[in-house]
């Protein structure tokens, strides 16, 4: 890995973007990252976009999503 690029693999089947495919390795600059997530011990870390979107979702659906994924939007 160079100082300006991060390399990772596409780990799901893209449904909207058709310029990449499952398993493909891509390179990008750290400055290109606007959101991120990982799951640690069943708890979702990051995913700030979901937190923003959940603010306009029905309260019961938002709470269920947060419960299922262990997402804490109050951080």
N, C-alpha and C positions, 0 to 999 in steps of 0.2 A: 504494500500500500504506500503510495506517495503521500507527501504532506498535504497535497491539495485535493486528493480524491479518496473517496470511500468506495469500496467494492462490496457488493452483496448480490444475492441471488433472489429472483422473483420466486416467492414461496406460495403463491396461489395462482389460480387461473384468472388472468385479466378479463374483465367483462366489458370495460369501457375503452381502455387503451389497447390498441391492436398493434402497437409498435414493439411490444415486448411479449415474451411467452413464458410459461411456467418453466422454472429451472434456469432461465437465462441469467447470466452474470452481467450486472450493469455497474458503471462507475458514475459517481456524481460528486460534486463539491459539497462540503459540509454546509456552506451558505445556502444550498438548495433545499435543505431540510426545513420544513415549516411545521411539521408535526411528526410524531413518532409514537410507537407503543411497543411494549413487550409485556409478556405475562410471566410473573414470578410467583411461584407457590400459589397459583390460582387467582392472583390479583393482577389486574391490568394496571400498568404504569404508563403515564403519558396519555395519549389520545385526547388532547385538548380540543380538537375539532368536535369530537363526540360530545364533550361537555357543553360546548357552545350550542350544538344542535339540540341537545336534550332540554335546554331551557325553553324551547318552543314546543316540545312534545307534550302530550298529555301526561300529567304528573304520575299516574299509575304506571304507564309504559316506561317513563324515564327511570322510575324507582326500580322496576323489574330489570331493566337493562343493567343498571348499576349493581344490582344484587347478583345477577347471573355472572357478570364479569369482574366483580369486586372493584368496580371503578369508583374512585373517590374524587369528585369534582370540587370538593371544598378545600383542596390543598392550595 
